């Protein structure tokens, strides 16, 4: 579907799908808010035992506040659900900073990066290179060289050009390798690079449905249907410096129904069977099926994602069944949660700057609540029509609900944070509002549009807060300017 560049015609009538508010606007839905989120005795929002008013007084607004206990507990949920036979790779693209990298290491998760910058950040925080995988549809020679030099766990190859590029890097390294090193006397340049092949399995999942046709037209992966995946296997095996260790697929994002994952898993297992029939010598090497990420989270009370253990059980059962039918040992199952770990535990807190009531005619009206952030710290609403939950955070209110739209301070009519919501009628300039589930793809996609500095990321735990990423300043915005 193609949309007008200015976005949908959203200003004429209130959204028809927005139901009248039910119950107390002050309540915090456990599905949506961080696991430690509560109301204080006088009604303010607290996360990790810290009152957001105190954070605002110390650090200013807007800010992201990340619940460390929530983040760590979701890491543990995935590790427990997939067990010793599984591999959980956090998708760094959702949100990454050095402290988060350290938490991932302490929770014994692996890490997926998709650029040289993410790789450099992970290595700078001391993350073990052998638990890092590098993704990306157009990895540069420099990025591949950095991955090889670091000795990362796997490169997920995405094109024939990349296979040749990577093989060439390894070959040149081998030519220059020293005759002896640590690592059992094998020169670093002569060690084969572990490779996974990203396979387009013919399944596209979006939220509650999957469609088995008309989605080969994309930039990622090697098509299974066209034979490109089979040719990719041939080329990897023909390169002396590459070692095929797994197959990878990714079918979409914000998925609630495991059926798409199950279909993808079945096709990957059948492809694995075909490979091993041709190359039985790979049976002890080609031992991982990576089913990617995409498990959804609750942005609103209407969302109902399945529990992690339910999804893990479904994936394990389908892979085990398919392998048993094919007479194969069951490989390790890898998954790549990003949003499902980082998303729910972070809240964005804004200060209300202006309130404007707009008459729409026919007895309809909408209240525009302008905050001191916007599309520079959350572009998802503008890009994807994403829905969010917002509450009054600096106090409670028993005032009637008013149909509202939370908008930002940028010079764009599409600068919308929460498109349709209800807020209390006594909301006032200077109040704090909080938007839930902003940990994934908000700060990670943040910009300095209109030269607005990016907000800080704060973490909270056990009643104390600290800065993970400081607020940008005007001096920061000028640092790339030439004299």
C-alpha positions as CSV (number, residue, x, y, z in Angstrom):
1,X,0.0,0.0,0.0
2,X,1.3,3.4,-0.9
3,X,0.6,6.4,1.2
4,X,0.8,10.1,0.4
5,X,4.2,11.5,1.5
6,X,2.4,13.8,4.0
7,X,0.7,10.8,5.6
8,X,-3.0,9.8,5.9
9,X,-5.7,12.4,6.2
10,X,-5.8,12.2,9.9
11,X,-7.1,15.6,11.0
12,X,-10.7,15.6,9.9
13,X,-12.4,13.2,12.3
14,X,-11.4,11.3,15.4
15,X,-10.4,7.7,14.8
16,X,-13.4,5.5,14.5
17,X,-11.7,2.6,16.1
18,X,-10.9,4.4,19.4
19,X,-13.3,3.0,22.0
20,X,-14.6,5.2,24.8
21,X,-12.3,4.8,27.8
22,X,-13.3,2.1,30.3
23,X,-12.4,2.5,33.9
24,X,-9.7,4.5,35.6
25,X,-7.3,6.5,33.4
26,X,-4.7,6.2,36.2
27,X,-4.4,2.4,36.0
28,X,-1.2,0.9,34.6
29,X,-1.9,-2.2,32.5
30,X,0.7,-4.9,33.5
31,X,1.0,-6.1,29.9
32,X,2.0,-2.7,28.7
33,X,4.1,-1.0,31.4
34,X,7.5,-2.0,32.9
35,X,7.3,-4.8,35.5
36,X,8.2,-2.4,38.3
37,X,5.9,0.4,37.3
38,X,3.7,1.7,40.1
39,X,1.9,4.8,41.3
40,X,3.3,6.5,44.3
41,X,1.3,7.4,47.4
42,X,0.4,10.8,45.8
43,X,-0.2,9.4,42.4
44,X,2.9,9.9,40.4
45,X,4.4,7.2,38.1
46,X,7.4,5.4,39.5
47,X,9.7,3.0,37.7
48,X,12.3,0.8,39.4
49,X,11.3,2.5,42.7
50,X,12.1,6.0,41.3
51,X,9.5,8.8,41.0
52,X,9.6,10.2,37.5
53,X,9.1,13.7,38.9
54,X,12.5,13.4,40.7
55,X,14.1,12.2,37.4
56,X,12.6,15.2,35.6
57,X,13.8,17.6,38.3
58,X,17.4,16.3,38.0
59,X,17.7,15.6,34.3
60,X,15.0,17.7,32.6
61,X,12.6,16.4,30.0
62,X,12.1,14.6,27.8
63,X,14.0,11.4,28.8
64,X,13.9,7.7,28.4
65,X,13.8,5.7,31.6
66,X,14.9,2.0,31.3
67,X,13.9,-0.4,34.0
68,X,17.0,-2.6,34.5
69,X,15.2,-5.3,36.4
70,X,12.6,-5.5,33.6
71,X,15.3,-5.8,30.9
72,X,17.3,-8.4,32.8
73,X,14.2,-10.5,33.7
74,X,13.2,-10.7,30.0
75,X,16.6,-11.9,29.1
76,X,16.2,-14.6,31.7
77,X,12.7,-15.4,30.4
78,X,14.2,-16.2,26.9
79,X,17.1,-18.1,28.3
80,X,14.9,-20.2,30.5
81,X,12.3,-20.8,27.7
82,X,14.8,-22.0,25.1
83,X,17.0,-23.9,27.6
84,X,20.5,-25.3,27.2
85,X,19.7,-26.6,23.6
86,X,18.7,-23.1,22.4
87,X,20.6,-19.9,21.6
88,X,19.2,-16.5,22.4
89,X,20.8,-13.6,20.5
90,X,19.7,-10.1,21.5
91,X,19.1,-8.0,18.4
92,X,21.2,-5.0,19.1
93,X,19.4,-2.8,16.5
94,X,16.4,-2.5,18.9
95,X,18.6,-0.5,21.4
96,X,22.2,-0.7,22.3
97,X,24.6,1.1,24.6
98,X,27.7,-0.1,26.5
99,X,25.8,-0.8,29.8
100,X,23.1,-2.8,28.0
101,X,25.9,-4.8,26.3
102,X,27.3,-5.6,29.8
103,X,23.9,-6.7,31.0
104,X,23.6,-9.1,28.1
105,X,27.0,-10.5,28.8
106,X,26.1,-11.0,32.5
107,X,22.9,-12.7,31.5
108,X,24.8,-15.0,29.1
109,X,22.9,-14.0,26.0
110,X,24.6,-13.7,22.6
111,X,24.4,-10.6,20.5
112,X,23.4,-9.8,16.9
113,X,24.8,-6.6,15.3
114,X,24.1,-5.3,11.9
115,X,26.8,-2.6,11.3
116,X,30.4,-1.8,12.0
117,X,29.3,0.7,14.5
118,X,27.2,-1.8,16.5
119,X,30.1,-4.2,16.4
120,X,32.6,-1.6,17.6
121,X,30.3,-0.7,20.5
122,X,29.9,-4.3,21.6
123,X,33.7,-4.9,21.4
124,X,34.4,-1.7,23.3
125,X,32.2,-2.9,26.1
126,X,34.2,-6.1,26.3
127,X,31.5,-8.4,24.9
128,X,33.0,-11.8,23.9
129,X,33.5,-11.8,20.1
130,X,32.6,-15.5,19.8
131,X,29.1,-14.7,20.9
132,X,28.5,-12.0,18.3
133,X,26.9,-12.5,14.9
134,X,27.0,-9.9,12.1
135,X,23.9,-9.2,10.0
136,X,23.3,-6.8,7.2
137,X,22.3,-6.8,3.5
138,X,25.3,-4.7,2.3
139,X,28.2,-5.3,4.7
140,X,31.2,-3.3,3.5
141,X,34.7,-4.7,3.2
142,X,35.8,-2.8,6.2
143,X,32.9,-4.2,8.3
144,X,33.6,-7.8,7.2
145,X,37.3,-7.3,7.9
146,X,36.6,-6.0,11.4
147,X,34.4,-9.0,12.0
148,X,37.1,-11.4,10.8
149,X,39.8,-9.7,12.8
150,X,37.7,-9.8,16.0
151,X,36.9,-13.5,15.5
152,X,33.2,-13.2,15.9
153,X,30.9,-16.2,16.2
154,X,29.3,-16.0,12.8
155,X,28.7,-13.8,9.7
156,X,25.2,-14.1,8.4
157,X,25.8,-13.8,4.6
158,X,23.1,-12.1,2.6
159,X,24.3,-12.0,-1.1
160,X,26.6,-13.7,-3.6
161,X,28.7,-10.5,-3.6
162,X,29.2,-10.8,0.1
163,X,30.2,-14.4,0.0
164,X,32.9,-13.5,-2.6
165,X,34.0,-10.5,-0.6
166,X,34.3,-12.4,2.7
167,X,36.1,-15.3,1.0
168,X,38.6,-12.9,-0.5
169,X,39.3,-11.2,2.9
170,X,39.9,-14.6,4.5
171,X,42.2,-15.7,1.6
172,X,44.3,-12.6,1.9
173,X,44.5,-13.0,5.6
174,X,45.7,-16.6,5.2
175,X,48.4,-15.5,2.7
176,X,49.8,-13.0,5.3
177,X,49.3,-15.3,8.3
178,X,52.2,-15.9,10.7
179,X,53.3,-19.5,10.8
180,X,52.4,-20.0,14.5
181,X,50.1,-18.3,17.0
182,X,48.2,-19.2,20.2
183,X,45.0,-21.1,19.5
184,X,46.7,-24.5,19.0
185,X,49.2,-23.3,16.5
186,X,46.6,-22.3,13.9
187,X,47.3,-18.9,12.4
188,X,44.4,-16.5,13.0
189,X,44.2,-15.8,9.2
190,X,43.9,-19.5,8.4
191,X,41.0,-20.2,10.8
192,X,37.8,-20.7,8.8
193,X,35.1,-18.0,9.4
194,X,31.8,-19.4,10.6
195,X,29.0,-18.5,8.2
196,X,25.2,-18.7,8.3
197,X,23.1,-18.3,5.2
198,X,20.1,-16.1,5.4
199,X,17.3,-17.9,3.6
200,X,14.1,-16.3,2.3
201,X,11.8,-19.1,3.1
202,X,8.6,-17.8,1.5
203,X,6.8,-16.8,4.7
204,X,6.0,-13.2,5.6
205,X,4.5,-12.6,9.0
206,X,2.9,-9.4,10.2
207,X,1.3,-9.4,13.6
208,X,-1.6,-12.0,13.4
209,X,-1.3,-13.3,9.9
210,X,1.2,-14.9,7.5
211,X,1.1,-14.9,3.7
212,X,2.9,-17.5,1.7
213,X,3.1,-15.6,-1.6
214,X,4.2,-12.3,-3.1
215,X,7.0,-11.5,-0.7
216,X,10.2,-12.6,-2.5
217,X,10.6,-9.0,-3.7
218,X,12.8,-7.8,-0.9
219,X,16.5,-7.0,-0.3
220,X,17.2,-9.6,2.4
221,X,18.4,-13.2,2.0
222,X,18.6,-15.9,-0.6
223,X,15.3,-17.2,-2.0
224,X,14.6,-20.8,-1.3
225,X,12.0,-21.0,-4.1
226,X,14.3,-19.7,-6.8
227,X,17.2,-21.9,-5.9
228,X,19.4,-19.0,-4.8
229,X,19.8,-20.5,-1.3
230,X,21.1,-23.7,-2.8
231,X,23.6,-21.8,-4.9
232,X,24.7,-19.8,-1.8
233,X,25.4,-23.1,0.0
234,X,27.5,-24.3,-3.0
235,X,29.5,-21.1,-3.0
236,X,30.2,-21.1,0.7
237,X,31.3,-24.7,0.6
238,X,33.6,-24.0,-2.3
239,X,35.4,-21.2,-0.3
240,X,38.2,-22.8,1.7
241,X,38.1,-20.1,4.3
242,X,34.4,-20.3,5.1
243,X,32.7,-22.8,7.3
244,X,28.9,-23.3,7.0
245,X,27.5,-23.6,10.6
246,X,23.8,-22.7,10.2
247,X,20.8,-21.5,8.3
248,X,18.9,-18.3,9.2
249,X,15.5,-16.8,8.4
250,X,13.5,-13.8,9.5
251,X,9.8,-13.5,8.7
252,X,8.7,-10.2,10.1
253,X,8.2,-8.1,13.2
254,X,5.6,-7.6,16.0
255,X,4.4,-11.2,15.5
256,X,1.7,-12.6,17.8
257,X,0.9,-15.8,16.0
258,X,3.5,-18.6,16.1
259,X,2.1,-20.2,12.9
260,X,4.4,-18.1,10.7
261,X,7.4,-19.2,12.7
262,X,6.3,-22.9,12.5
263,X,5.9,-22.7,8.8
264,X,9.4,-21.1,8.4
265,X,10.9,-23.7,10.7
266,X,9.5,-26.5,8.7
267,X,10.9,-25.2,5.5
268,X,14.3,-24.6,7.0
269,X,14.4,-28.1,8.3
270,X,13.5,-29.5,4.8
271,X,16.2,-27.4,3.3
272,X,18.7,-28.6,5.9
273,X,17.7,-32.2,5.0
274,X,18.5,-31.5,1.3
275,X,21.9,-30.0,2.2
276,X,22.9,-33.0,4.4
277,X,21.7,-35.5,1.8
278,X,24.2,-33.9,-0.7
279,X,26.9,-33.2,1.9
280,X,26.7,-35.8,4.8
281,X,30.1,-34.6,6.0
282,X,28.4,-31.4,7.3
283,X,26.3,-33.3,9.8
284,X,28.6,-32.4,12.7
285,X,29.1,-28.8,11.6
286,X,25.8,-27.5,10.2
287,X,24.1,-27.6,13.6
288,X,22.0,-24.3,14.0
289,X,18.7,-23.1,12.7
290,X,18.2,-19.5,13.5
291,X,14.5,-18.5,13.2
292,X,15.2,-14.8,13.7
293,X,13.3,-12.3,15.8
294,X,10.0,-10.5,15.6
295,X,8.1,-11.7,18.7
296,X,5.6,-9.0,19.4
297,X,4.9,-7.0,22.6
298,X,1.9,-5.2,24.0
299,X,1.9,-1.5,23.1
300,X,-1.7,-1.1,24.1
301,X,-4.2,-3.2,26.2
302,X,-5.7,-4.5,23.0
303,X,-2.4,-6.3,22.2
304,X,-2.1,-9.9,23.3
305,X,1.3,-11.4,22.5
306,X,1.9,-15.1,23.5
307,X,4.2,-15.9,26.5
308,X,7.8,-16.5,25.6
309,X,7.6,-20.1,26.8
310,X,4.6,-20.8,24.6
311,X,6.5,-19.6,21.6
312,X,9.6,-21.6,22.5
313,X,7.6,-24.7,23.0
314,X,5.9,-24.3,19.6
315,X,9.3,-23.8,17.8
316,X,11.0,-26.7,19.6
317,X,8.1,-29.1,18.7
318,X,8.0,-28.2,15.0
319,X,11.8,-28.5,14.6
320,X,11.9,-31.7,16.6
321,X,9.0,-33.3,14.6
322,X,10.5,-32.3,11.2
323,X,13.9,-33.6,12.1
324,X,12.5,-36.9,13.4
325,X,10.6,-37.3,10.1
326,X,13.8,-36.7,8.2
327,X,15.9,-38.9,10.4
328,X,18.1,-36.0,11.5
329,X,19.5,-35.1,14.9
330,X,17.7,-32.0,16.2
331,X,19.9,-28.9,15.7
332,X,20.2,-26.0,18.1
333,X,17.4,-23.4,17.7
334,X,18.5,-19.8,17.8
335,X,16.2,-16.8,18.1
336,X,16.9,-13.1,18.0
337,X,14.6,-11.1,20.3
338,X,15.2,-7.4,20.4
339,X,11.9,-5.6,20.8
340,X,10.6,-8.4,23.1
341,X,13.5,-7.7,25.6
342,X,14.1,-4.0,25.2
343,X,10.7,-2.7,24.4
344,X,8.4,-3.1,27.4
345,X,10.8,-1.9,30.1
346,X,11.4,1.6,28.9
347,X,9.1,4.6,29.2
348,X,9.5,8.1,27.7
349,X,8.6,11.0,29.9
350,X,7.6,14.4,28.4
351,X,6.5,17.7,29.8
352,X,3.3,19.2,28.4
353,X,4.0,22.5,26.7
354,X,0.7,23.6,25.1
355,X,-2.9,22.3,25.0
356,X,-5.1,23.2,22.1
357,X,-8.8,22.2,21.6
358,X,-9.8,21.9,17.9
359,X,-13.4,21.8,16.8
360,X,-13.9,19.4,13.9
361,X,-17.6,20.1,13.2
362,X,-20.6,18.0,13.7
363,X,-20.1,18.1,17.5
364,X,-16.7,16.5,17.2
365,X,-13.5,17.8,18.8
366,X,-10.0,16.8,19.5
367,X,-7.5,18.0,22.1
368,X,-3.9,18.4,20.9
369,X,-1.4,18.0,23.7
370,X,2.0,19.2,22.6
371,X,5.1,17.8,24.4
372,X,8.7,18.7,24.4
373,X,9.9,15.8,22.2
374,X,8.3,14.1,19.3
375,X,9.3,12.4,16.1
376,X,13.0,13.0,16.8
377,X,12.8,10.6,19.7
378,X,10.0,8.4,18.4
379,X,9.6,8.2,14.6
380,X,7.6,4.9,14.7
381,X,4.2,6.6,14.8
382,X,5.0,8.6,11.7
383,X,6.7,5.7,9.9
384,X,4.4,2.8,10.8
385,X,1.2,4.3,12.3
386,X,2.3,2.7,15.5
387,X,0.0,2.8,18.5
388,X,1.1,3.7,22.0
389,X,-0.3,4.0,25.5
390,X,0.1,7.3,27.3
391,X,-0.9,8.4,30.9
392,X,-0.6,11.4,33.1
393,X,2.6,10.7,35.0
394,X,3.1,13.5,37.5
395,X,-0.1,13.0,39.4
396,X,-3.4,11.1,39.3
397,X,-6.7,12.6,38.2
398,X,-10.3,11.9,38.6
399,X,-11.4,14.3,35.8
400,X,-13.4,13.1,32.9
401,X,-11.6,11.6,29.9
402,X,-11.0,13.8,26.8
403,X,-10.2,12.5,23.4
404,X,-6.7,13.6,22.7
405,X,-3.7,13.5,20.4
406,X,-0.2,13.8,21.8
407,X,2.1,15.6,19.3
408,X,5.6,16.8,19.3
409,X,7.4,20.2,18.8
410,X,8.7,19.6,15.3
411,X,7.8,21.5,12.2
412,X,5.8,18.6,10.7
413,X,2.0,18.0,10.8
414,X,3.0,14.3,11.0
415,X,4.9,14.8,14.2
416,X,2.6,12.6,16.3
417,X,3.6,10.6,19.3
418,X,0.2,9.0,20.2
419,X,-2.3,9.4,17.5
420,X,-5.5,8.7,19.4
421,X,-5.9,8.4,23.2
422,X,-7.8,9.6,26.2
423,X,-6.3,11.9,28.8
424,X,-7.9,13.6,31.8
425,X,-9.7,16.9,31.2
426,X,-7.7,18.7,33.8
427,X,-4.4,18.0,32.1
428,X,-2.4,21.2,32.3
429,X,0.8,22.8,30.9
430,X,3.7,21.6,33.0
431,X,2.2,18.2,33.7
432,X,4.3,15.2,32.9
433,X,3.0,12.5,30.6
434,X,4.6,9.1,30.0
435,X,4.5,6.9,26.9
436,X,4.9,3.2,27.5
437,X,6.9,0.5,25.7
438,X,9.4,2.9,24.0
439,X,12.6,0.8,24.5
440,X,12.8,-0.6,21.0
441,X,13.5,1.4,17.9
442,X,12.9,4.8,19.5
443,X,16.2,6.0,20.8
444,X,17.8,3.6,18.2
445,X,16.1,5.5,15.4
446,X,16.3,9.0,17.0
447,X,17.5,12.0,15.0
448,X,18.3,15.6,15.6
449,X,15.6,16.9,13.2
450,X,15.1,20.7,13.6
451,X,18.4,20.6,15.5
452,X,16.6,19.2,18.6
453,X,19.1,17.4,20.8
454,X,18.4,13.8,21.6
455,X,17.2,13.0,25.1
456,X,19.1,11.1,27.7
457,X,18.6,7.4,28.5
458,X,18.4,6.8,32.3
459,X,18.3,3.5,34.0
460,X,16.6,2.8,37.3
461,X,17.0,-0.1,39.7
462,X,16.2,-0.6,43.4
463,X,15.2,3.0,43.9
464,X,18.2,4.7,42.3
465,X,18.7,6.1,38.8
466,X,21.7,6.8,36.7
467,X,22.6,8.1,33.2
468,X,23.4,5.6,30.5
469,X,23.5,8.1,27.6
470,X,23.6,11.8,28.4
471,X,21.4,14.4,26.8
472,X,22.9,15.9,23.7
473,X,23.8,19.6,23.9
474,X,23.8,22.4,21.3
475,X,27.6,22.0,21.3
476,X,27.2,18.3,20.3
477,X,25.0,19.4,17.4
478,X,27.8,21.7,16.2
479,X,30.6,19.2,16.5
480,X,30.6,18.2,12.8
481,X,30.6,21.8,11.5
482,X,33.8,22.8,9.7
483,X,35.3,26.3,10.5
